[in-house]
Amino acid sequence: MAMYDDKKILNLVKKMTKTPKPKTDFAKVYDKTAPQRVTDENDIERDRFFKEMKKREF
């Protein structure tokens, strides 16, 4: 039984040490011919603001 627990722990450690993929693009691109969306600090702030506003009830 201890051997099984050790394997389980080893697998969990391996899983936790993997590095996640960095998020490169916020929006999905469905059309390769469309111009690329440029994100700047204003876009990030605006997105955060609208997400917060969606949570609120009026």
C-alpha positions as CSV (number, residue, x, y, z in Angstrom):
1,M,0.0,0.0,0.0
2,A,2.9,2.4,0.8
3,M,4.3,1.8,-2.7
4,Y,1.1,3.0,-4.3
5,D,1.0,6.1,-2.2
6,D,4.6,6.9,-3.2
7,K,3.7,6.6,-6.9
8,K,0.7,8.8,-6.4
9,I,2.8,11.4,-4.6
10,L,5.5,11.3,-7.2
11,N,2.9,11.8,-10.0
12,L,1.4,14.8,-8.1
13,V,4.9,16.3,-7.7
14,K,5.6,16.0,-11.4
15,K,2.3,17.5,-12.2
16,M,2.8,20.5,-9.9
17,T,6.4,21.2,-11.2
18,K,5.3,21.6,-14.8
19,T,5.4,25.2,-16.0
20,P,2.1,26.5,-17.6
21,K,2.1,27.8,-21.1
22,P,2.2,31.6,-21.1
23,K,-0.9,33.4,-22.4
24,T,0.2,35.1,-25.6
25,D,-3.0,36.4,-27.1
26,F,-6.2,37.5,-25.3
27,A,-8.5,37.0,-28.2
28,K,-8.8,34.0,-30.5
29,V,-8.0,34.6,-34.1
30,Y,-10.4,33.0,-36.5
31,D,-9.4,34.9,-39.7
32,K,-5.7,35.0,-40.5
33,T,-6.1,37.7,-43.0
34,A,-7.7,40.1,-40.5
35,P,-5.4,42.7,-38.9
36,Q,-3.9,41.7,-35.6
37,R,-5.4,43.3,-32.5
38,V,-2.9,45.5,-30.7
39,T,-3.3,45.6,-27.0
40,D,-2.0,48.3,-24.8
41,E,-2.5,49.4,-21.2
42,N,-5.8,51.2,-22.1
43,D,-7.3,48.0,-23.6
44,I,-6.4,46.0,-20.5
45,E,-7.8,48.6,-18.2
46,R,-11.0,48.8,-20.3
47,D,-11.5,45.1,-20.3
48,R,-11.0,44.9,-16.6
49,F,-13.5,47.7,-16.1
50,F,-16.2,46.1,-18.2
51,K,-15.7,42.7,-16.6
52,E,-16.3,44.5,-13.2
53,M,-19.4,46.3,-14.5
54,K,-20.9,43.0,-15.8
55,K,-20.7,41.7,-12.2
56,R,-22.7,44.5,-10.8
57,E,-26.5,44.7,-10.9
58,F,-28.4,47.9,-11.7
